[in-house]
């Protein structure tokens, strides 16, 4: 009960009056509100996104656990602080004006920044990109604004890496076209020009100089052999004919042998003799092995390498490892990272994954897993 009391002096003595009110319903409602508030606080703390509520003065009145994790400020240090504390100083004025305009327009919710990223600031001063949405609610205590935040650092980094890779891949394609054009010009075009000149000479002098004609023809045959060899080499760089003629297993064996001859790094193969896959799996596996060995030759300073390919019921597993100098995968981008990114792109095109295990002084292991139905994969 709520109760109040009053008294009055009368000729007959003191009179006391008590006014009572049954407040059962109100107490039950308050208890229910407390329970709901506790439950809501628990739900907010379990949310993966940062949730921050500010009052009309843009002072923080609610700050969940995910926001603690994102910004690094504990709740007791964030409550009561201006929202601008969580943003780089150069953006605070514009951000405050944005919230004020949002409150004036009466829209209940809106994605902040018109779909663009906004910048946040952690307790240690680090700046980072965020996705954010905002909503407002009129209460008896005034207007409240709730901002839902998500750290977009990894997404932005992945987008930047994909963009960098696309630019680099285009540069590599142009470089490859230039290389092929140069080889065609320097080797095939010159050989064909020389053969044409010799052919004209033979047409004009064959009758009068049979011995010299025979020497010319012998030289032309040698030149043709070299031209054929150059054509095969250029074609093999563009697409290994062994893949079409003999299958994936012999093509990987040829690749390892050729790699050892060029680099001096011994390669141990653990590849089934009858390994043969359909496209696009065969070319993907071949190119991943090829690019992995190229990375070893360029950066690893290794003495030996190993390549293994296994076909499980629902998976192609490929591993290339070396005993070279290794590197730290989490360090600042290194020259070999572009090649590793190329491996990841090839695997992702087939919904696969790449795991890189390396450390300075203990070599590198690259494991690629590509999901596949074994019957569909077999050629």
C-alpha contacts under 8 A as a table, 3 or more apart, distances in Angstrom:
res1	aa1	res2	aa2	distance
1	X	20	X	6.44
1	X	21	X	5.46
1	X	22	X	4.82
1	X	23	X	5.36
1	X	24	X	7.37
2	X	20	X	5.77
2	X	21	X	5.18
2	X	22	X	6.71
2	X	23	X	6.58
3	X	18	X	6.71
3	X	19	X	5.53
3	X	20	X	4.59
3	X	21	X	6.52
4	X	18	X	5.64
4	X	19	X	5.23
4	X	20	X	6.78
5	X	16	X	6.89
5	X	17	X	5.53
5	X	18	X	4.36
5	X	19	X	6.33
6	X	16	X	5.69
6	X	17	X	5.25
6	X	18	X	6.59
7	X	14	X	6.64
7	X	15	X	5.40
7	X	16	X	4.27
7	X	17	X	6.09
8	X	14	X	5.64
8	X	15	X	5.15
8	X	16	X	6.52
9	X	12	X	7.97
9	X	13	X	5.80
9	X	14	X	4.59
9	X	15	X	6.41
10	X	13	X	5.01
10	X	14	X	5.96
10	X	15	X	7.20
22	X	25	X	7.97
23	X	26	X	5.18
23	X	27	X	6.13
24	X	27	X	5.27
24	X	28	X	6.11
25	X	28	X	5.17
25	X	29	X	6.09
26	X	29	X	5.00
26	X	30	X	6.13
27	X	30	X	5.02
27	X	31	X	6.09
28	X	31	X	5.09
28	X	32	X	6.05
29	X	32	X	4.99
29	X	33	X	6.04
30	X	33	X	4.89
30	X	34	X	6.17
31	X	34	X	5.05
31	X	35	X	6.21
32	X	35	X	5.06
32	X	36	X	6.05
33	X	36	X	5.02
33	X	37	X	5.93
34	X	37	X	5.02
34	X	38	X	6.13
35	X	38	X	5.13
35	X	39	X	6.10
36	X	39	X	4.94
36	X	40	X	5.95
37	X	40	X	5.00
37	X	41	X	6.04
38	X	41	X	5.05
38	X	42	X	6.19
39	X	42	X	5.03
39	X	43	X	6.24
40	X	43	X	5.00
40	X	44	X	6.10
41	X	44	X	5.09
41	X	45	X	6.10
41	X	64	X	7.93
42	X	45	X	5.10
42	X	46	X	6.21
43	X	46	X	5.08
43	X	47	X	6.35
44	X	47	X	5.21
44	X	51	X	7.21
44	X	64	X	5.98
44	X	65	X	7.71
45	X	64	X	5.08
45	X	65	X	4.90
45	X	66	X	6.69
46	X	65	X	7.43
46	X	66	X	7.75
47	X	50	X	7.35
47	X	66	X	6.75
48	X	66	X	5.88
49	X	66	X	5.83
49	X	67	X	7.25
49	X	148	X	6.47
49	X	149	X	5.73
49	X	150	X	5.38
50	X	63	X	7.77
50	X	64	X	6.39
50	X	65	X	7.31
50	X	66	X	4.65
50	X	67	X	4.07
50	X	68	X	7.78
50	X	70	X	7.02
50	X	148	X	5.64
50	X	149	X	4.83
50	X	150	X	6.26
51	X	62	X	7.77
51	X	63	X	6.09
51	X	64	X	5.67
51	X	66	X	7.29
51	X	67	X	6.20
51	X	146	X	6.95
51	X	147	X	5.82
51	X	148	X	4.62
51	X	149	X	6.31
52	X	60	X	6.92
52	X	61	X	7.67
52	X	62	X	5.48
52	X	63	X	4.68
52	X	64	X	6.70
52	X	67	X	7.21
52	X	146	X	5.61
52	X	147	X	5.24
52	X	148	X	6.53
53	X	60	X	5.87
53	X	61	X	5.66
53	X	62	X	4.87
53	X	63	X	6.66
53	X	144	X	6.66
53	X	145	X	5.48
53	X	146	X	4.16
53	X	147	X	6.22
54	X	57	X	7.50
54	X	58	X	4.97
54	X	59	X	5.03
54	X	60	X	4.34
54	X	61	X	5.32
54	X	62	X	6.94
54	X	83	X	7.21
54	X	144	X	5.83
54	X	145	X	5.26
54	X	146	X	6.40
55	X	58	X	5.06
55	X	59	X	5.53
55	X	60	X	6.76
55	X	61	X	6.75
55	X	142	X	7.40
55	X	143	X	6.25
55	X	144	X	4.74
55	X	145	X	6.28
56	X	59	X	7.44
56	X	142	X	6.96
56	X	143	X	5.69
56	X	144	X	6.27
56	X	145	X	7.51
57	X	82	X	7.97
58	X	82	X	5.75
58	X	83	X	5.80
58	X	96	X	7.72
59	X	79	X	7.62
59	X	80	X	5.36
59	X	81	X	5.38
59	X	82	X	4.40
59	X	83	X	5.90
60	X	63	X	7.09
60	X	78	X	6.77
60	X	79	X	5.12
60	X	80	X	5.03
60	X	81	X	5.59
60	X	82	X	6.10
60	X	83	X	6.06
61	X	79	X	5.52
61	X	80	X	6.09
62	X	79	X	6.66
63	X	67	X	6.26
63	X	68	X	7.45
63	X	75	X	6.19
63	X	78	X	7.28
63	X	79	X	6.98
64	X	67	X	5.37
64	X	68	X	6.63
64	X	75	X	7.47
65	X	68	X	4.98
65	X	69	X	6.44
65	X	75	X	7.78
66	X	69	X	4.99
66	X	70	X	6.15
67	X	70	X	5.00
67	X	71	X	5.97
67	X	72	X	7.78
67	X	149	X	7.84
68	X	71	X	5.51
68	X	72	X	5.20
68	X	73	X	5.42
68	X	74	X	5.49
68	X	75	X	6.55
69	X	72	X	5.45
69	X	73	X	7.80
70	X	122	X	7.29
70	X	151	X	6.82
71	X	86	X	7.12
71	X	120	X	7.90
71	X	121	X	6.77
71	X	122	X	4.34
71	X	123	X	5.97
72	X	122	X	5.82
72	X	123	X	5.16
72	X	124	X	7.58
73	X	77	X	6.40
73	X	78	X	6.21
73	X	122	X	7.50
73	X	123	X	5.71
74	X	77	X	5.51
74	X	78	X	6.32
75	X	78	X	5.01
75	X	79	X	6.02
76	X	79	X	5.69
77	X	80	X	7.96
77	X	81	X	7.59
78	X	81	X	5.47
81	X	85	X	7.03
82	X	85	X	5.75
83	X	86	X	5.85
83	X	87	X	7.56
84	X	87	X	5.20
84	X	88	X	7.65
84	X	89	X	7.40
84	X	92	X	5.22
84	X	95	X	7.82
84	X	96	X	7.52
85	X	88	X	7.68
85	X	89	X	7.95
85	X	121	X	7.76
86	X	120	X	5.86
86	X	121	X	5.15
86	X	122	X	6.67
86	X	123	X	7.99
87	X	91	X	6.67
87	X	92	X	6.30
87	X	119	X	6.43
87	X	120	X	4.50
87	X	121	X	4.75
88	X	91	X	5.70
88	X	92	X	6.66
88	X	119	X	7.03
88	X	120	X	6.35
88	X	121	X	5.57
88	X	127	X	7.02
89	X	92	X	5.31
89	X	93	X	7.99
90	X	93	X	7.34
91	X	94	X	5.63
91	X	95	X	6.05
91	X	119	X	7.93
92	X	95	X	5.12
92	X	96	X	6.05
93	X	96	X	5.19
93	X	97	X	6.24
94	X	97	X	5.14
94	X	98	X	6.13
95	X	98	X	4.98
95	X	99	X	6.44
96	X	99	X	5.31
96	X	100	X	6.36
97	X	100	X	5.09
97	X	101	X	6.18
98	X	101	X	5.27
98	X	102	X	6.12
99	X	102	X	4.93
99	X	103	X	6.21
100	X	103	X	5.14
100	X	104	X	6.33
101	X	104	X	5.06
101	X	105	X	6.28
102	X	105	X	5.39
102	X	106	X	6.82
102	X	107	X	6.84
103	X	106	X	5.66
103	X	107	X	7.34
103	X	136	X	7.12
107	X	110	X	7.35
107	X	136	X	7.74
108	X	135	X	5.45
108	X	136	X	5.39
108	X	137	X	7.14
109	X	133	X	7.50
109	X	134	X	5.60
109	X	135	X	3.96
109	X	136	X	6.41
110	X	133	X	5.92
110	X	134	X	5.49
110	X	135	X	6.38
111	X	114	X	6.22
111	X	115	X	6.26
111	X	132	X	6.35
111	X	133	X	4.15
111	X	134	X	6.05
112	X	115	X	6.51
112	X	116	X	7.54
112	X	132	X	5.72
112	X	133	X	5.15
112	X	134	X	6.32
113	X	116	X	5.08
113	X	117	X	6.58
113	X	118	X	6.72
113	X	132	X	7.99
116	X	131	X	7.56
117	X	129	X	6.04
117	X	130	X	5.58
117	X	131	X	5.43
117	X	132	X	7.51
118	X	129	X	5.70
118	X	130	X	5.33
118	X	131	X	6.61
118	X	132	X	7.33
119	X	127	X	6.56
119	X	128	X	5.56
119	X	129	X	4.57
119	X	130	X	5.84
120	X	127	X	5.60
120	X	128	X	5.33
120	X	129	X	6.13
120	X	130	X	6.50
121	X	125	X	5.85
121	X	126	X	5.64
121	X	127	X	4.54
121	X	128	X	6.41
122	X	125	X	5.25
122	X	126	X	5.29
122	X	127	X	6.43
122	X	128	X	7.87
123	X	126	X	7.40
128	X	151	X	7.42
128	X	152	X	7.59
128	X	153	X	6.15
129	X	151	X	6.41
129	X	152	X	5.39
129	X	153	X	5.70
129	X	156	X	7.69
130	X	149	X	6.42
130	X	150	X	5.47
130	X	151	X	4.75
130	X	152	X	4.88
130	X	153	X	7.28
131	X	149	X	5.79
131	X	150	X	5.15
131	X	151	X	6.61
131	X	152	X	6.19
132	X	147	X	6.70
132	X	148	X	5.59
132	X	149	X	4.58
132	X	150	X	6.46
133	X	147	X	5.71
133	X	148	X	5.37
133	X	149	X	6.83
134	X	145	X	6.88
134	X	146	X	5.67
134	X	147	X	4.49
134	X	148	X	6.43
135	X	145	X	5.73
135	X	146	X	5.32
135	X	147	X	6.62
136	X	143	X	6.87
136	X	144	X	5.60
136	X	145	X	4.42
136	X	146	X	6.20
137	X	143	X	5.69
137	X	144	X	5.26
137	X	145	X	6.54
138	X	142	X	5.92
138	X	143	X	4.45
138	X	144	X	6.37
139	X	142	X	5.08
139	X	143	X	5.83
139	X	144	X	7.21
151	X	154	X	7.86
152	X	155	X	5.28
152	X	156	X	6.03
153	X	156	X	5.30
153	X	157	X	6.05
154	X	157	X	4.99
154	X	158	X	6.03
155	X	158	X	5.09
155	X	159	X	6.18
156	X	159	X	5.04
156	X	160	X	6.13
157	X	160	X	5.06
157	X	161	X	6.12
158	X	161	X	5.02
158	X	162	X	6.11
159	X	162	X	5.09
159	X	163	X	6.10
160	X	163	X	5.00
160	X	164	X	6.03
161	X	164	X	4.96
161	X	165	X	5.95
162	X	165	X	4.97
162	X	166	X	6.06
163	X	166	X	5.07
163	X	167	X	6.29
164	X	167	X	5.20
164	X	168	X	6.06
165	X	168	X	4.96
165	X	169	X	5.74
165	X	338	X	6.97
165	X	341	X	7.15
165	X	342	X	7.62
166	X	169	X	5.04
166	X	170	X	6.10
167	X	170	X	5.20
167	X	171	X	6.26
168	X	171	X	4.97
168	X	172	X	6.13
168	X	338	X	7.93
169	X	172	X	4.95
169	X	173	X	6.16
170	X	173	X	5.04
170	X	174	X	6.21
171	X	174	X	5.11
171	X	175	X	6.05
172	X	175	X	4.92
172	X	176	X	6.01
173	X	176	X	4.99
173	X	177	X	6.16
174	X	177	X	5.04
174	X	178	X	6.14
175	X	178	X	5.00
175	X	179	X	6.12
176	X	179	X	4.99
176	X	180	X	6.15
177	X	180	X	5.18
177	X	181	X	6.04
178	X	181	X	5.08
178	X	182	X	6.05
179	X	182	X	5.10
179	X	183	X	6.16
180	X	183	X	5.13
180	X	184	X	6.04
180	X	234	X	7.10
181	X	184	X	5.12
181	X	185	X	6.09
182	X	185	X	5.07
182	X	186	X	5.83
183	X	186	X	5.09
183	X	187	X	5.55
183	X	188	X	7.23
183	X	234	X	7.86
184	X	187	X	5.55
184	X	188	X	4.99
184	X	189	X	5.99
185	X	188	X	5.97
185	X	189	X	4.74
185	X	190	X	6.54
186	X	189	X	6.24
186	X	190	X	5.87
187	X	190	X	5.57
187	X	191	X	6.03
187	X	227	X	7.12
187	X	230	X	7.21
188	X	191	X	5.06
188	X	192	X	5.98
188	X	227	X	5.91
188	X	230	X	7.42
188	X	231	X	7.61
189	X	192	X	5.12
189	X	193	X	6.07
190	X	193	X	5.01
190	X	194	X	6.16
191	X	194	X	5.14
191	X	195	X	6.11
191	X	223	X	6.66
191	X	224	X	7.73
191	X	227	X	6.73
192	X	195	X	4.96
192	X	196	X	6.05
193	X	196	X	5.08
193	X	197	X	6.30
194	X	197	X	5.12
194	X	198	X	6.21
195	X	198	X	5.05
195	X	199	X	5.97
195	X	220	X	6.25
195	X	223	X	7.73
196	X	199	X	4.99
196	X	200	X	6.21
197	X	200	X	5.18
197	X	201	X	6.25
198	X	201	X	4.98
198	X	202	X	6.17
198	X	216	X	6.82
198	X	220	X	7.45
199	X	202	X	5.11
199	X	203	X	6.23
200	X	203	X	5.10
200	X	204	X	6.34
201	X	204	X	5.21
201	X	205	X	5.93
201	X	206	X	7.76
202	X	205	X	5.15
202	X	206	X	4.90
202	X	213	X	6.05
202	X	216	X	7.74
203	X	206	X	5.94
204	X	207	X	7.82
205	X	208	X	5.50
205	X	209	X	5.82
205	X	210	X	7.95
205	X	213	X	7.38
206	X	209	X	5.47
206	X	210	X	5.56
206	X	213	X	5.66
207	X	210	X	6.23
209	X	212	X	5.47
209	X	213	X	6.00
210	X	213	X	4.91
210	X	214	X	6.21
211	X	214	X	5.13
211	X	215	X	6.52
212	X	215	X	5.07
212	X	216	X	6.20
213	X	216	X	5.01
213	X	217	X	6.20
214	X	217	X	5.12
214	X	218	X	6.29
215	X	218	X	5.15
215	X	219	X	6.32
216	X	219	X	5.14
216	X	220	X	6.12
217	X	220	X	4.90
217	X	221	X	6.19
218	X	221	X	5.18
218	X	222	X	6.44
219	X	222	X	5.14
219	X	223	X	6.18
220	X	223	X	4.96
220	X	224	X	6.09
221	X	224	X	4.98
221	X	225	X	6.24
222	X	225	X	5.11
222	X	226	X	6.41
223	X	226	X	5.16
223	X	227	X	6.17
224	X	227	X	4.92
224	X	228	X	6.09
225	X	228	X	5.15
225	X	229	X	6.23
226	X	229	X	5.03
226	X	230	X	6.13
227	X	230	X	5.06
227	X	231	X	6.10
228	X	231	X	5.06
228	X	232	X	6.23
229	X	232	X	5.17
229	X	233	X	6.19
230	X	233	X	5.05
230	X	234	X	6.12
231	X	234	X	5.21
231	X	235	X	6.02
232	X	235	X	5.04
232	X	236	X	5.91
233	X	236	X	5.05
233	X	237	X	6.31
234	X	237	X	5.23
234	X	238	X	6.49
235	X	238	X	5.08
235	X	239	X	5.99
235	X	240	X	7.05
235	X	241	X	7.65
236	X	239	X	4.99
236	X	240	X	4.25
236	X	241	X	6.04
237	X	240	X	6.45
240	X	243	X	5.79
240	X	244	X	7.67
240	X	251	X	7.35
241	X	244	X	5.35
241	X	245	X	6.10
242	X	245	X	4.85
242	X	246	X	5.22
242	X	247	X	6.26
242	X	248	X	7.61
242	X	250	X	7.02
242	X	251	X	5.26
243	X	246	X	5.84
243	X	247	X	4.50
243	X	248	X	5.37
243	X	250	X	7.80
243	X	251	X	5.67
243	X	282	X	7.63
243	X	283	X	7.79
244	X	247	X	5.97
246	X	249	X	7.91
246	X	250	X	6.25
246	X	251	X	7.23
247	X	250	X	6.08
247	X	251	X	6.34
247	X	275	X	7.36
247	X	276	X	5.34
247	X	277	X	7.67
248	X	251	X	5.00
248	X	252	X	6.16
248	X	275	X	6.05
248	X	276	X	4.99
248	X	277	X	6.73
248	X	282	X	6.11
248	X	286	X	7.11
249	X	252	X	5.35
249	X	253	X	6.34
249	X	271	X	6.66
249	X	272	X	6.87
249	X	273	X	6.03
249	X	274	X	6.59
249	X	275	X	4.97
249	X	276	X	6.34
250	X	253	X	4.90
250	X	254	X	6.08
250	X	273	X	7.83
251	X	254	X	5.07
251	X	255	X	6.12
251	X	286	X	7.57
252	X	255	X	4.86
252	X	256	X	6.12
252	X	286	X	6.52
252	X	289	X	7.62
253	X	256	X	5.19
253	X	257	X	6.17
253	X	269	X	7.57
254	X	257	X	5.13
254	X	258	X	6.02
255	X	258	X	5.20
255	X	259	X	6.03
255	X	290	X	7.05
256	X	259	X	5.00
256	X	260	X	6.18
256	X	267	X	6.12
256	X	269	X	7.98
257	X	260	X	5.21
257	X	261	X	6.27
257	X	267	X	7.72
258	X	261	X	5.14
258	X	262	X	6.29
259	X	262	X	5.24
259	X	263	X	5.94
259	X	264	X	7.62
259	X	265	X	7.42
259	X	293	X	7.30
260	X	263	X	5.30
260	X	264	X	4.81
260	X	265	X	5.06
260	X	266	X	5.54
260	X	267	X	6.72
261	X	264	X	5.72
261	X	265	X	7.96
263	X	297	X	6.31
264	X	303	X	7.85
265	X	297	X	7.89
265	X	302	X	6.74
265	X	303	X	5.24
265	X	304	X	5.14
265	X	305	X	6.97
266	X	303	X	6.69
266	X	304	X	4.69
266	X	305	X	6.19
267	X	304	X	5.86
267	X	305	X	4.75
267	X	306	X	5.32
267	X	307	X	7.17
268	X	304	X	7.80
268	X	305	X	6.30
268	X	306	X	4.59
268	X	307	X	6.28
269	X	306	X	5.89
269	X	307	X	4.99
269	X	308	X	5.97
270	X	306	X	7.71
270	X	307	X	6.08
270	X	308	X	4.44
270	X	309	X	6.53
271	X	275	X	7.02
271	X	307	X	7.55
271	X	308	X	5.51
271	X	309	X	5.22
271	X	310	X	7.10
272	X	275	X	5.10
272	X	309	X	7.44
272	X	310	X	7.55
276	X	282	X	7.12
276	X	378	X	6.17
276	X	379	X	5.71
277	X	281	X	6.07
277	X	282	X	4.97
277	X	377	X	5.28
277	X	378	X	4.59
277	X	379	X	4.73
278	X	281	X	5.79
278	X	282	X	5.75
278	X	376	X	7.45
278	X	377	X	5.28
278	X	378	X	5.68
278	X	379	X	4.54
279	X	282	X	5.33
279	X	283	X	6.49
279	X	377	X	7.85
280	X	283	X	5.71
280	X	284	X	6.21
281	X	284	X	5.07
281	X	285	X	6.08
281	X	377	X	6.94
282	X	285	X	5.38
282	X	286	X	6.15
283	X	286	X	5.06
283	X	287	X	6.00
284	X	287	X	5.26
284	X	288	X	6.08
284	X	346	X	6.56
284	X	347	X	7.59
285	X	288	X	5.16
285	X	289	X	6.23
285	X	318	X	7.59
286	X	289	X	5.27
286	X	290	X	6.10
287	X	290	X	4.81
287	X	291	X	5.96
288	X	291	X	5.22
288	X	292	X	5.98
288	X	343	X	5.88
288	X	346	X	7.44
289	X	292	X	5.11
289	X	293	X	6.16
289	X	307	X	7.69
289	X	320	X	7.13
290	X	293	X	5.30
290	X	294	X	6.21
291	X	294	X	4.94
291	X	295	X	6.18
291	X	339	X	6.79
291	X	343	X	7.28
292	X	295	X	5.12
292	X	296	X	6.37
292	X	320	X	6.80
292	X	339	X	7.67
292	X	340	X	7.80
292	X	343	X	7.79
292	X	366	X	7.96
293	X	296	X	4.97
293	X	297	X	6.22
293	X	320	X	7.92
294	X	297	X	5.05
294	X	298	X	6.16
295	X	298	X	5.16
295	X	299	X	5.88
295	X	300	X	7.11
295	X	336	X	6.34
295	X	339	X	6.56
296	X	299	X	5.51
296	X	300	X	4.70
296	X	301	X	7.08
296	X	302	X	6.90
296	X	322	X	7.28
296	X	324	X	7.79
297	X	300	X	6.37
297	X	301	X	6.95
297	X	302	X	7.69
298	X	301	X	7.63
299	X	336	X	6.74
300	X	322	X	7.62
300	X	323	X	7.91
300	X	324	X	4.66
300	X	325	X	5.54
300	X	326	X	6.38
300	X	363	X	7.48
301	X	324	X	5.19
301	X	325	X	6.28
302	X	305	X	7.34
302	X	322	X	6.25
302	X	323	X	5.34
302	X	324	X	3.79
302	X	325	X	6.95
302	X	363	X	7.86
303	X	322	X	7.80
303	X	323	X	6.51
303	X	324	X	6.84
304	X	322	X	5.94
304	X	323	X	6.11
304	X	324	X	7.91
305	X	320	X	7.18
305	X	321	X	5.63
305	X	322	X	4.24
305	X	323	X	6.65
306	X	319	X	7.89
306	X	320	X	5.70
306	X	321	X	5.43
306	X	322	X	6.44
307	X	318	X	7.50
307	X	319	X	5.77
307	X	320	X	4.63
307	X	321	X	6.80
308	X	318	X	5.81
308	X	319	X	5.31
308	X	320	X	6.68
309	X	316	X	7.31
309	X	317	X	5.77
309	X	318	X	4.59
309	X	319	X	6.62
310	X	316	X	6.04
310	X	317	X	5.30
310	X	318	X	6.64
311	X	314	X	7.86
311	X	315	X	6.09
311	X	316	X	4.80
311	X	317	X	6.43
311	X	374	X	7.20
312	X	315	X	4.98
312	X	316	X	6.21
312	X	317	X	7.66
312	X	374	X	6.98
313	X	372	X	7.85
313	X	373	X	6.46
313	X	374	X	5.20
314	X	371	X	5.75
314	X	372	X	4.98
314	X	373	X	4.95
314	X	374	X	5.90
315	X	369	X	6.48
315	X	370	X	5.60
315	X	371	X	4.49
315	X	372	X	5.20
315	X	373	X	7.17
315	X	374	X	7.40
316	X	368	X	7.94
316	X	369	X	5.65
316	X	370	X	5.07
316	X	371	X	6.37
316	X	372	X	6.77
317	X	367	X	7.13
317	X	368	X	5.79
317	X	369	X	4.68
317	X	370	X	6.61
318	X	367	X	5.70
318	X	368	X	5.06
318	X	369	X	6.48
319	X	365	X	6.96
319	X	366	X	5.56
319	X	367	X	4.40
319	X	368	X	6.29
320	X	365	X	5.87
320	X	366	X	5.30
320	X	367	X	6.67
321	X	363	X	7.33
321	X	364	X	5.49
321	X	365	X	4.12
321	X	366	X	6.12
322	X	363	X	5.43
322	X	364	X	5.56
322	X	365	X	6.64
323	X	326	X	7.81
323	X	362	X	6.40
323	X	363	X	4.38
323	X	364	X	6.89
324	X	361	X	7.10
324	X	362	X	6.72
324	X	363	X	4.43
324	X	364	X	7.00
325	X	360	X	5.78
325	X	361	X	4.64
325	X	362	X	6.18
325	X	363	X	5.34
326	X	358	X	5.51
326	X	359	X	5.13
326	X	360	X	4.52
326	X	361	X	5.50
326	X	362	X	5.68
326	X	363	X	4.16
326	X	364	X	5.32
327	X	358	X	5.76
327	X	359	X	4.78
327	X	360	X	4.54
327	X	361	X	7.59
327	X	363	X	7.63
327	X	364	X	7.56
328	X	331	X	5.38
328	X	358	X	6.22
328	X	359	X	5.04
328	X	360	X	6.27
329	X	356	X	7.46
329	X	357	X	7.75
329	X	358	X	6.73
329	X	359	X	7.55
331	X	334	X	7.77
333	X	337	X	6.19
334	X	337	X	5.39
334	X	338	X	7.97
335	X	338	X	6.48
336	X	339	X	5.34
336	X	340	X	6.42
337	X	340	X	4.89
337	X	341	X	5.95
338	X	341	X	4.93
338	X	342	X	6.22
339	X	342	X	4.98
339	X	343	X	6.50
340	X	343	X	5.05
340	X	344	X	6.38
341	X	344	X	4.99
341	X	345	X	6.17
342	X	345	X	5.07
342	X	346	X	6.28
343	X	346	X	5.22
343	X	347	X	6.23
343	X	354	X	7.51
344	X	347	X	5.11
344	X	348	X	5.96
344	X	353	X	6.88
344	X	354	X	5.85
345	X	348	X	5.09
345	X	349	X	6.23
346	X	349	X	5.34
346	X	350	X	7.07
347	X	350	X	5.46
347	X	351	X	6.33
347	X	352	X	4.66
347	X	353	X	5.85
347	X	354	X	6.96
347	X	368	X	7.12
347	X	369	X	7.69
347	X	370	X	6.69
348	X	351	X	4.56
348	X	352	X	4.98
348	X	353	X	6.36
349	X	352	X	7.29
350	X	370	X	6.55
350	X	371	X	7.65
351	X	370	X	6.59
351	X	371	X	6.90
352	X	368	X	7.11
352	X	369	X	5.43
352	X	370	X	4.14
352	X	371	X	6.12
353	X	368	X	5.75
353	X	369	X	5.39
353	X	370	X	6.62
354	X	366	X	6.94
354	X	367	X	5.73
354	X	368	X	4.57
354	X	369	X	6.60
355	X	366	X	5.83
355	X	367	X	5.14
355	X	368	X	6.47
356	X	364	X	7.25
356	X	365	X	5.86
356	X	366	X	4.76
356	X	367	X	6.55
357	X	364	X	5.80
357	X	365	X	5.13
357	X	366	X	6.53
358	X	362	X	6.86
358	X	363	X	5.92
358	X	364	X	4.39
358	X	365	X	6.32
359	X	362	X	5.74
359	X	363	X	6.64
359	X	364	X	7.13
360	X	363	X	7.10
372	X	376	X	7.21
372	X	377	X	6.46
373	X	376	X	5.25
373	X	377	X	6.13
374	X	377	X	5.08
374	X	378	X	6.21
375	X	378	X	5.50
376	X	379	X	7.80
